[in-house]
Amino acid sequence: MIGPVQIDIVDTAHVLDYAITSIPKAKVVFQADHYSNQFLNELSYVGRNGVSLKQQIERLDLPVETFLSAHSGQPVNYMAFSEKADEFVPGLCPTGRKICKDMK
């Protein structure tokens, strides 16, 4: 068993009173609804929710190397996620869909 589990309650862009669940000894953070990686060989776009979660993880100074998600098929390297989150551009349409262009 790896433990103990730590739960921190924070506010994010997605929800007030969100529970970040981590295992500090294993350097693992588990989350749901803030980021989902849909690719096998690269990372998906990190949106506003993921950025706000990253800010809270940093504020709490959680030791994290592995990022687990309820909606991703595999673990994500936290450093890679963090770098992708730093690329966030508010208002960007990551898919280039016509609806995004019409909304500008």
N, CA, C and O atoms as a printed pandas DataFrame, in Angstrom:
     atom_number atom_name residue_name chain_id  residue_number  x_coord  y_coord  z_coord
0              1         N          MET        A               1    0.839   -1.191    0.000
1              2        CA          MET        A               1    0.000    0.000    0.000
2              3         C          MET        A               1    0.873    1.239    0.000
3              4         O          MET        A               1    1.872    1.319    0.714
4              5         N          ILE        A               2    0.475    2.204   -0.816
5              6        CA          ILE        A               2    1.148    3.500   -0.832
6              7         C          ILE        A               2    0.201    4.480   -0.162
7              8         O          ILE        A               2   -0.991    4.500   -0.469
8              9         N          GLY        A               3    0.706    5.268    0.723
9             10        CA          GLY        A               3   -0.181    6.218    1.388
10            11         C          GLY        A               3    0.586    7.095    2.333
11            12         O          GLY        A               3    1.816    7.043    2.312
12            13         N          PRO        A               4   -0.013    7.861    3.122
13            14        CA          PRO        A               4   -1.453    8.057    3.190
14            15         C          PRO        A               4   -1.957    8.991    2.094
15            16         O          PRO        A               4   -1.192    9.703    1.443
16            17         N          VAL        A               5   -3.260    8.958    1.922
17            18        CA          VAL        A               5   -3.915    9.826    0.955
18            19         C          VAL        A               5   -4.141   11.189    1.608
19            20         O          VAL        A               5   -4.485   11.279    2.787
20            21         N          GLN        A               6   -3.942   12.248    0.821
21            22        CA          GLN        A               6   -4.173   13.615    1.293
22            23         C          GLN        A               6   -5.284   14.214    0.444
23            24         O          GLN        A               6   -5.282   14.063   -0.778
24            25         N          ILE        A               7   -6.225   14.889    1.077
25            26        CA          ILE        A               7   -7.304   15.559    0.357
26            27         C          ILE        A               7   -7.289   17.029    0.747
27            28         O          ILE        A               7   -7.369   17.380    1.924
28            29         N          ASP        A               8   -7.183   17.886   -0.274
29            30        CA          ASP        A               8   -7.206   19.333   -0.065
30            31         C          ASP        A               8   -8.424   19.904   -0.780
31            32         O          ASP        A               8   -8.676   19.572   -1.939
32            33         N          ILE        A               9   -9.170   20.749   -0.105
33            34        CA          ILE        A               9  -10.351   21.372   -0.687
34            35         C          ILE        A               9   -9.961   22.764   -1.197
35            36         O          ILE        A               9   -9.476   23.607   -0.442
36            37         N          VAL        A              10  -10.186   22.980   -2.502
37            38        CA          VAL        A              10   -9.799   24.234   -3.146
38            39         C          VAL        A              10  -10.926   24.719   -4.060
39            40         O          VAL        A              10  -11.868   23.981   -4.354
40            41         N          ASP        A              11  -10.811   25.967   -4.500
41            42        CA          ASP        A              11  -11.716   26.516   -5.508
42            43         C          ASP        A              11  -10.989   26.516   -6.843
43            44         O          ASP        A              11   -9.816   26.882   -6.913
44            45         N          THR        A              12  -11.678   26.107   -7.902
45            46        CA          THR        A              12  -11.102   26.143   -9.244
46            47         C          THR        A              12  -12.090   26.824  -10.186
47            48         O          THR        A              12  -13.201   27.176   -9.788
48            49         N          ALA        A              13  -11.676   27.004  -11.433
49            50        CA          ALA        A              13  -12.566   27.587  -12.437
50            51         C          ALA        A              13  -13.760   26.674  -12.705
51            52         O          ALA        A              13  -14.801   27.127  -13.180
52            53         N          HIS        A              14  -13.607   25.406  -12.402
53            54        CA          HIS        A              14  -14.657   24.425  -12.673
54            55         C          HIS        A              14  -15.693   24.342  -11.552
55            56         O          HIS        A              14  -16.887   24.190  -11.812
56            57         N          VAL        A              15  -15.231   24.444  -10.312
57            58        CA          VAL        A              15  -16.142   24.218   -9.192
58            59         C          VAL        A              15  -15.566   24.810   -7.898
59            60         O          VAL        A              15  -14.351   24.863   -7.706
60            61         N          LEU        A              16  -16.468   25.251   -7.024
61            62        CA          LEU        A              16  -16.056   25.656   -5.685
62            63         C          LEU        A              16  -15.965   24.406   -4.824
63            64         O          LEU        A              16  -16.706   23.447   -5.038
64            65         N          ASP        A              17  -15.081   24.414   -3.875
65            66        CA          ASP        A              17  -14.921   23.290   -2.950
66            67         C          ASP        A              17  -14.599   21.987   -3.666
67            68         O          ASP        A              17  -15.299   20.989   -3.496
68            69         N          TYR        A              18  -13.551   22.001   -4.460
69            70        CA          TYR        A              18  -13.094   20.822   -5.196
70            71         C          TYR        A              18  -12.070   20.064   -4.356
71            72         O          TYR        A              18  -11.194   20.676   -3.744
72            73         N          ALA        A              19  -12.174   18.757   -4.325
73            74        CA          ALA        A              19  -11.247   17.923   -3.555
74            75         C          ALA        A              19  -10.111   17.428   -4.454
75            76         O          ALA        A              19  -10.320   16.577   -5.318
76            77         N          ILE        A              20   -8.916   17.967   -4.243
77            78        CA          ILE        A              20   -7.720   17.448   -4.911
78            79         C          ILE        A              20   -7.237   16.280   -4.057
79            80         O          ILE        A              20   -6.945   16.448   -2.872
80            81         N          THR        A              21   -7.156   15.121   -4.650
81            82        CA          THR        A              21   -6.733   13.920   -3.937
82            83         C          THR        A              21   -5.315   13.584   -4.365
83            84         O          THR        A              21   -5.023   13.501   -5.557
84            85         N          SER        A              22   -4.441   13.393   -3.395
85            86        CA          SER        A              22   -3.047   13.089   -3.726
86            87         C          SER        A              22   -2.471   12.064   -2.763
87            88         O          SER        A              22   -2.978   11.845   -1.663
88            89         N          ILE        A              23   -1.399   11.452   -3.219
89            90        CA          ILE        A              23   -0.582   10.587   -2.375
90            91         C          ILE        A              23    0.820   11.191   -2.418
91            92         O          ILE        A              23    1.621   10.844   -3.286
92            93         N          PRO        A              24    1.118   12.094   -1.480
93            94        CA          PRO        A              24    2.389   12.810   -1.520
94            95         C          PRO        A              24    3.621   11.903   -1.569
95            96         O          PRO        A              24    4.580   12.194   -2.284
96            97         N          LYS        A              25    3.595   10.818   -0.820
97            98        CA          LYS        A              25    4.751    9.909   -0.792
98            99         C          LYS        A              25    5.031    9.315   -2.183
99           100         O          LYS        A              25    6.189    9.098   -2.539
100          101         N          ALA        A              26    3.988    9.057   -2.956
101          102        CA          ALA        A              26    4.133    8.494   -4.304
102          103         C          ALA        A              26    4.214    9.580   -5.377
103          104         O          ALA        A              26    4.457    9.279   -6.546
104          105         N          LYS        A              27    4.009   10.853   -4.982
105          106        CA          LYS        A              27    4.023   11.993   -5.907
106          107         C          LYS        A              27    2.967   11.845   -6.998
107          108         O          LYS        A              27    3.234   12.047   -8.182
108          109         N          VAL        A              28    1.755   11.484   -6.561
109          110        CA          VAL        A              28    0.632   11.260   -7.462
110          111         C          VAL        A              28   -0.525   12.181   -7.072
111          112         O          VAL        A              28   -0.854   12.332   -5.896
112          113         N          VAL        A              29   -1.136   12.794   -8.097
113          114        CA          VAL        A              29   -2.362   13.577   -7.904
114          115         C          VAL        A              29   -3.437   12.973   -8.790
115          116         O          VAL        A              29   -3.201   12.679   -9.962
116          117         N          PHE        A              30   -4.626   12.793   -8.216
117          118        CA          PHE        A              30   -5.779   12.298   -8.963
118          119         C          PHE        A              30   -6.786   13.435   -9.097
119          120         O          PHE        A              30   -7.035   14.183   -8.152
120          121         N          GLN        A              31   -7.358   13.545  -10.295
121          122        CA          GLN        A              31   -8.370   14.572  -10.508
122          123         C          GLN        A              31   -9.424   14.066  -11.475
123          124         O          GLN        A              31   -9.216   13.094  -12.201
124          125         N          ALA        A              32  -10.556   14.745  -11.466
125          126        CA          ALA        A              32  -11.633   14.464  -12.417
126          127         C          ALA        A              32  -12.204   15.785  -12.902
127          128         O          ALA        A              32  -12.301   16.747  -12.139
128          129         N          ASP        A              33  -12.575   15.828  -14.157
129          130        CA          ASP        A              33  -13.303   16.943  -14.762
130          131         C          ASP        A              33  -12.479   18.195  -15.067
131          132         O          ASP        A              33  -13.015   19.137  -15.651
132          133         N          HIS        A              34  -11.225   18.239  -14.701
133          134        CA          HIS        A              34  -10.403   19.413  -14.995
134          135         C          HIS        A              34   -9.508   19.203  -16.215
135          136         O          HIS        A              34   -9.143   20.162  -16.894
136          137         N          TYR        A              35   -9.161   17.965  -16.485
137          138        CA          TYR        A              35   -8.305   17.667  -17.635
138          139         C          TYR        A              35   -8.514   16.211  -18.042
139          140         O          TYR        A              35   -8.566   15.309  -17.206
140          141         N          SER        A              36   -8.631   16.016  -19.348
141          142        CA          SER        A              36   -8.727   14.662  -19.899
142          143         C          SER        A              36   -7.764   14.560  -21.064
143          144         O          SER        A              36   -7.841   15.347  -22.007
144          145         N          ASN        A              37   -6.866   13.606  -21.008
145          146        CA          ASN        A              37   -5.951   13.389  -22.123
146          147         C          ASN        A              37   -6.535   12.305  -23.018
147          148         O          ASN        A              37   -6.796   11.188  -22.571
148          149         N          GLN        A              38   -6.736   12.647  -24.277
149          150        CA          GLN        A              38   -7.362   11.721  -25.220
150          151         C          GLN        A              38   -6.374   11.063  -26.172
151          152         O          GLN        A              38   -6.773   10.273  -27.029
152          153         N          PHE        A              39   -5.094   11.377  -26.033
153          154        CA          PHE        A              39   -4.092   10.859  -26.958
154          155         C          PHE        A              39   -3.168    9.853  -26.280
155          156         O          PHE        A              39   -3.034    9.846  -25.056
156          157         N          LEU        A              40   -2.531    9.004  -27.087
157          158        CA          LEU        A              40   -1.572    8.034  -26.563
158          159         C          LEU        A              40   -0.140    8.568  -26.562
159          160         O          LEU        A              40    0.634    8.262  -25.655
160          161         N          ASN        A              41    0.218    9.368  -27.577
161          162        CA          ASN        A              41    1.612    9.776  -27.746
162          163         C          ASN        A              41    1.856   11.263  -27.574
163          164         O          ASN        A              41    2.968   11.734  -27.812
164          165         N          GLU        A              42    0.859   11.998  -27.174
165          166        CA          GLU        A              42    1.008   13.422  -26.899
166          167         C          GLU        A              42   -0.078   13.821  -25.914
167          168         O          GLU        A              42   -0.919   13.002  -25.542
168          169         N          LEU        A              43   -0.061   15.071  -25.495
169          170        CA          LEU        A              43   -1.060   15.535  -24.539
170          171         C          LEU        A              43   -2.135   16.362  -25.221
171          172         O          LEU        A              43   -1.868   17.096  -26.173
172          173         N          SER        A              44   -3.352   16.232  -24.719
173          174        CA          SER        A              44   -4.463   17.054  -25.177
174          175         C          SER        A              44   -4.268   18.485  -24.694
175          176         O          SER        A              44   -3.490   18.750  -23.777
176          177         N          TYR        A              45   -4.984   19.389  -25.322
177          178        CA          TYR        A              45   -5.037   20.789  -24.936
178          179         C          TYR        A              45   -5.433   20.907  -23.467
179          180         O          TYR        A              45   -6.295   20.170  -22.989
180          181         N          VAL        A              46   -4.805   21.829  -22.760
181          182        CA          VAL        A              46   -5.173   22.110  -21.370
182          183         C          VAL        A              46   -5.963   23.416  -21.368
183          184         O          VAL        A              46   -5.447   24.467  -21.747
184          185         N          GLY        A              47   -7.204   23.335  -20.941
185          186        CA          GLY        A              47   -8.070   24.509  -20.913
186          187         C          GLY        A              47   -8.042   25.231  -19.576
187          188         O          GLY        A              47   -7.225   24.946  -18.701
188          189         N          ARG        A              48   -8.960   26.172  -19.455
189          190        CA          ARG        A              48   -9.035   27.019  -18.252
190          191         C          ARG        A              48   -9.163   26.192  -16.967
191          192         O          ARG        A              48   -8.554   26.531  -15.953
192          193         N          ASN        A              49   -9.950   25.112  -17.003
193          194        CA          ASN        A              49  -10.122   24.283  -15.801
194          195         C          ASN        A              49   -8.804   23.644  -15.380
195          196         O          ASN        A              49   -8.466   23.632  -14.197
196          197         N          GLY        A              50   -8.059   23.114  -16.350
197          198        CA          GLY        A              50   -6.764   22.502  -16.048
198          199         C          GLY        A              50   -5.763   23.508  -15.522
199          200         O          GLY        A              50   -4.983   23.209  -14.617
200          201         N          VAL        A              51   -5.787   24.708  -16.094
201          202        CA          VAL        A              51   -4.881   25.767  -15.643
202          203         C          VAL        A              51   -5.182   26.141  -14.196
203          204         O          VAL        A              51   -4.264   26.298  -13.391
204          205         N          SER        A              52   -6.462   26.284  -13.863
205          206        CA          SER        A              52   -6.802   26.656  -12.487
206          207         C          SER        A              52   -6.443   25.537  -11.507
207          208         O          SER        A              52   -6.047   25.811  -10.375
208          209         N          LEU        A              53   -6.576   24.288  -11.932
209          210        CA          LEU        A              53   -6.165   23.171  -11.072
210          211         C          LEU        A              53   -4.654   23.195  -10.852
211          212         O          LEU        A              53   -4.183   23.003   -9.730
212          213         N          LYS        A              54   -3.900   23.429  -11.917
213          214        CA          LYS        A              54   -2.435   23.526  -11.800
214          215         C          LYS        A              54   -2.049   24.629  -10.810
215          216         O          LYS        A              54   -1.142   24.443   -9.998
216          217         N          GLN        A              55   -2.727   25.763  -10.873
217          218        CA          GLN        A              55   -2.439   26.864   -9.953
218          219         C          GLN        A              55   -2.656   26.444   -8.505
219          220         O          GLN        A              55   -1.876   26.816   -7.628
220          221         N          GLN        A              56   -3.706   25.674   -8.249
221          222        CA          GLN        A              56   -3.979   25.223   -6.882
222          223         C          GLN        A              56   -2.954   24.182   -6.424
223          224         O          GLN        A              56   -2.532   24.195   -5.268
224          225         N          ILE        A              57   -2.560   23.294   -7.315
225          226        CA          ILE        A              57   -1.532   22.293   -6.975
226          227         C          ILE        A              57   -0.236   23.001   -6.598
227          228         O          ILE        A              57    0.429   22.622   -5.634
228          229         N          GLU        A              58    0.116   24.030   -7.362
229          230        CA          GLU        A              58    1.332   24.797   -7.054
230          231         C          GLU        A              58    1.188   25.573   -5.756
231          232         O          GLU        A              58    2.127   25.635   -4.963
232          233         N          ARG        A              59    0.010   26.171   -5.531
233          234        CA          ARG        A              59   -0.218   26.922   -4.298
234          235         C          ARG        A              59   -0.069   26.019   -3.072
235          236         O          ARG        A              59    0.472   26.427   -2.045
236          237         N          LEU        A              60   -0.560   24.786   -3.200
237          238        CA          LEU        A              60   -0.464   23.822   -2.097
238          239         C          LEU        A              60    0.932   23.211   -1.983
239          240         O          LEU        A              60    1.252   22.548   -0.997
240          241         N          ASP        A              61    1.753   23.444   -2.999
241          242        CA          ASP        A              61    3.106   22.889   -3.058
242          243         C          ASP        A              61    3.087   21.359   -2.934
243          244         O          ASP        A              61    3.887   20.763   -2.212
244          245         N          LEU        A              62    2.142   20.744   -3.666
245          246        CA          LEU        A              62    2.040   19.288   -3.642
246          247         C          LEU        A              62    3.177   18.664   -4.437
247          248         O          LEU        A              62    3.460   19.108   -5.550
248          249         N          PRO        A              63    3.828   17.655   -3.899
249          250        CA          PRO        A              63    4.837   16.945   -4.686
250          251         C          PRO        A              63    4.123   16.057   -5.701
251          252         O          PRO        A              63    3.371   15.162   -5.316
252          253         N          VAL        A              64    4.349   16.296   -6.993
253          254        CA          VAL        A              64    3.632   15.520   -8.002
254          255         C          VAL        A              64    4.517   15.264   -9.218
255          256         O          VAL        A              64    5.125   16.172   -9.784
256          257         N          GLU        A              65    4.560   14.002   -9.589
257          258        CA          GLU        A              65    5.231   13.582  -10.817
258          259         C          GLU        A              65    4.227   12.947  -11.778
259          260         O          GLU        A              65    4.373   13.040  -12.997
260          261         N          THR        A              66    3.199   12.296  -11.207
261          262        CA          THR        A              66    2.206   11.592  -12.012
262          263         C          THR        A              66    0.831   12.186  -11.763
263          264         O          THR        A              66    0.430   12.423  -10.623
264          265         N          PHE        A              67    0.118   12.422  -12.861
265          266        CA          PHE        A              67   -1.190   13.047  -12.845
266          267         C          PHE        A              67   -2.190   12.010  -13.358
267          268         O          PHE        A              67   -2.108   11.589  -14.512
268          269         N          LEU        A              68   -3.126   11.599  -12.511
269          270        CA          LEU        A              68   -4.144   10.632  -12.893
270          271         C          LEU        A              68   -5.477   11.334  -13.090
271          272         O          LEU        A              68   -5.805   12.274  -12.366
272          273         N          SER        A              69   -6.234   10.879  -14.063
273          274        CA          SER        A              69   -7.518   11.492  -14.363
274          275         C          SER        A              69   -8.599   10.433  -14.477
275          276         O          SER        A              69   -8.371    9.345  -15.006
276          277         N          ALA        A              70   -9.772   10.765  -13.975
277          278        CA          ALA        A              70  -10.901    9.849  -14.076
278          279         C          ALA        A              70  -11.330    9.639  -15.523
279          280         O          ALA        A              70  -11.974    8.638  -15.838
280          281         N          HIS        A              71  -10.979   10.572  -16.405
281          282        CA          HIS        A              71  -11.450   10.516  -17.782
282          283         C          HIS        A              71  -10.327   10.347  -18.800
283          284         O          HIS        A              71  -10.528   10.623  -19.983
284          285         N          SER        A              72   -9.165    9.905  -18.372
285          286        CA          SER        A              72   -8.050    9.652  -19.284
286          287         C          SER        A              72   -7.687    8.180  -19.225
287          288         O          SER        A              72   -7.851    7.527  -18.194
288          289         N          GLY        A              73   -7.199    7.670  -20.329
289          290        CA          GLY        A              73   -6.884    6.254  -20.415
290          291         C          GLY        A              73   -5.578    5.843  -19.779
291          292         O          GLY        A              73   -5.338    4.655  -19.562
292          293         N          GLN        A              74   -4.714    6.827  -19.472
293          294        CA          GLN        A              74   -3.408    6.482  -18.916
294          295         C          GLN        A              74   -2.895    7.637  -18.053
295          296         O          GLN        A              74   -3.380    8.762  -18.176
296          297         N          PRO        A              75   -1.924    7.371  -17.187
297          298        CA          PRO        A              75   -1.325    8.441  -16.386
298          299         C          PRO        A              75   -0.613    9.450  -17.283
299          300         O          PRO        A              75   -0.195    9.126  -18.394
300          301         N          VAL        A              76   -0.484   10.664  -16.787
301          302        CA          VAL        A              76    0.189   11.736  -17.506
302          303         C          VAL        A              76    1.356   12.223  -16.655
303          304         O          VAL        A              76    1.229   12.357  -15.438
304          305         N          ASN        A              77    2.478   12.483  -17.287
305          306        CA          ASN        A              77    3.616   13.088  -16.606
306          307         C          ASN        A              77    3.210   14.507  -16.222
307          308         O          ASN        A              77    2.815   15.297  -17.079
308          309         N          TYR        A              78    3.307   14.829  -14.934
309          310        CA          TYR        A              78    2.835   16.132  -14.478
310          311         C          TYR        A              78    3.634   17.285  -15.077
311          312         O          TYR        A              78    3.061   18.326  -15.397
312          313         N          MET        A              79    4.940   17.120  -15.236
313          314        CA          MET        A              79    5.756   18.188  -15.813
314          315         C          MET        A              79    5.286   18.502  -17.233
315          316         O          MET        A              79    5.220   19.669  -17.620
316          317         N          ALA        A              80    4.959   17.463  -18.013
317          318        CA          ALA        A              80    4.458   17.666  -19.374
318          319         C          ALA        A              80    3.104   18.377  -19.343
319          320         O          ALA        A              80    2.862   19.283  -20.140
320          321         N          PHE        A              81    2.225   17.972  -18.429
321          322        CA          PHE        A              81    0.934   18.644  -18.262
322          323         C          PHE        A              81    1.146   20.110  -17.903
323          324         O          PHE        A              81    0.499   20.992  -18.469
324          325         N          SER        A              82    2.044   20.369  -16.970
325          326        CA          SER        A              82    2.319   21.721  -16.513
326          327         C          SER        A              82    2.807   22.605  -17.659
327          328         O          SER        A              82    2.382   23.752  -17.791
328          329         N          GLU        A              83    3.690   22.070  -18.474
329          330        CA          GLU        A              83    4.194   22.823  -19.625
330          331         C          GLU        A              83    3.076   23.103  -20.623
331          332         O          GLU        A              83    3.005   24.193  -21.190
332          333         N          LYS        A              84    2.205   22.123  -20.837
333          334        CA          LYS        A              84    1.068   22.301  -21.745
334          335         C          LYS        A              84    0.105   23.351  -21.180
335          336         O          LYS        A              84   -0.446   24.151  -21.936
336          337         N          ALA        A              85   -0.097   23.354  -19.875
337          338        CA          ALA        A              85   -0.970   24.344  -19.240
338          339         C          ALA        A              85   -0.407   25.752  -19.407
339          340         O          ALA        A              85   -1.168   26.711  -19.535
340          341         N          ASP        A              86    0.906   25.885  -19.406
341          342        CA          ASP        A              86    1.537   27.192  -19.585
342          343         C          ASP        A              86    1.311   27.742  -20.992
343          344         O          ASP        A              86    1.510   28.936  -21.219
344          345         N          GLU        A              87    0.900   26.901  -21.937
345          346        CA          GLU        A              87    0.622   27.331  -23.310
346          347         C          GLU        A              87   -0.807   27.853  -23.481
347          348         O          GLU        A              87   -1.166   28.331  -24.557
348          349         N          PHE        A              88   -1.617   27.764  -22.433
349          350        CA          PHE        A              88   -3.024   28.164  -22.508
350          351         C          PHE        A              88   -3.164   29.606  -22.984
351          352         O          PHE        A              88   -2.472   30.503  -22.503
352          353         N          VAL        A              89   -4.064   29.811  -23.928
353          354        CA          VAL        A              89   -4.385   31.149  -24.432
354          355         C          VAL        A              89   -5.890   31.337  -24.266
355          356         O          VAL        A              89   -6.669   30.633  -24.909
356          357         N          PRO        A              90   -6.310   32.268  -23.421
357          358        CA          PRO        A              90   -7.754   32.496  -23.246
358          359         C          PRO        A              90   -8.423   32.834  -24.574
359          360         O          PRO        A              90   -7.901   33.620  -25.364
360          361         N          GLY        A              91   -9.578   32.231  -24.804
361          362        CA          GLY        A              91  -10.337   32.508  -26.012
362          363         C          GLY        A              91   -9.912   31.710  -27.229
363          364         O          GLY        A              91  -10.533   31.811  -28.287
364          365         N          LEU        A              92   -8.859   30.917  -27.090
365          366        CA          LEU        A              92   -8.373   30.122  -28.212
366          367         C          LEU        A              92   -9.336   28.989  -28.519
367          368         O          LEU        A              92   -9.858   28.357  -27.601
368          369         N          CYS        A              93   -9.573   28.729  -29.767
369          370        CA          CYS        A              93  -10.386   27.594  -30.181
370          371         C          CYS        A              93   -9.425   26.494  -30.610
371          372         O          CYS        A              93   -8.902   26.552  -31.723
372          373         N          PRO        A              94   -9.174   25.505  -29.779
373          374        CA          PRO        A              94   -8.147   24.517  -30.089
374          375         C          PRO        A              94   -8.442   23.636  -31.294
375          376         O          PRO        A              94   -7.523   23.060  -31.876
376          377         N          THR        A              95   -9.689   23.526  -31.672
377          378        CA          THR        A              95  -10.025   22.652  -32.791
378          379         C          THR        A              95  -10.189   23.397  -34.099
379          380         O          THR        A              95  -10.302   22.764  -35.148
380          381         N          GLY        A              96  -10.205   24.721  -34.074
381          382        CA          GLY        A              96  -10.384   25.516  -35.276
382          383         C          GLY        A              96  -11.782   25.425  -35.856
383          384         O          GLY        A              96  -11.980   25.710  -37.037
384          385         N          ARG        A              97  -12.731   25.044  -35.068
385          386        CA          ARG        A              97  -14.103   24.890  -35.548
386          387         C          ARG        A              97  -14.709   26.229  -35.962
387          388         O          ARG        A              97  -14.383   27.271  -35.393
388          389         N          LYS        A              98  -15.582   26.189  -36.942
389          390        CA          LYS        A              98  -16.227   27.391  -37.455
390          391         C          LYS        A              98  -16.966   28.132  -36.352
391          392         O          LYS        A              98  -16.954   29.363  -36.334
392          393         N          ILE        A              99  -17.603   27.430  -35.442
393          394        CA          ILE        A              99  -18.353   28.079  -34.375
394          395         C          ILE        A              99  -17.451   28.960  -33.527
395          396         O          ILE        A              99  -17.883   30.018  -33.069
396          397         N          CYS        A             100  -16.220   28.553  -33.309
397          398        CA          CYS        A             100  -15.286   29.356  -32.526
398          399         C          CYS        A             100  -14.943   30.641  -33.263
399          400         O          CYS        A             100  -14.856   31.707  -32.655
400          401         N          LYS        A             101  -14.749   30.540  -34.571
401          402        CA          LYS        A             101  -14.413   31.710  -35.376
402          403         C          LYS        A             101  -15.575   32.686  -35.424
403          404         O          LYS        A             101  -15.363   33.898  -35.425
404          405         N          ASP        A             102  -16.805   32.175  -35.463
405          406        CA          ASP        A             102  -17.982   33.024  -35.513
406          407         C          ASP        A             102  -18.227   33.744  -34.184
407          408         O          ASP        A             102  -18.916   34.764  -34.152
408          409         N          MET        A             103  -17.678   33.231  -33.108
409          410        CA          MET        A             103  -17.916   33.803  -31.786
410          411         C          MET        A             103  -16.958   34.940  -31.460
411          412         O          MET        A             103  -17.155   35.625  -30.456
412          413         N          LYS        A             104  -15.940   35.163  -32.261
413          414        CA          LYS        A             104  -14.947   36.202  -31.949
414          415         C          LYS        A             104  -15.485   37.582  -32.210
415          416         O          LYS        A             104  -14.781   38.569  -32.000
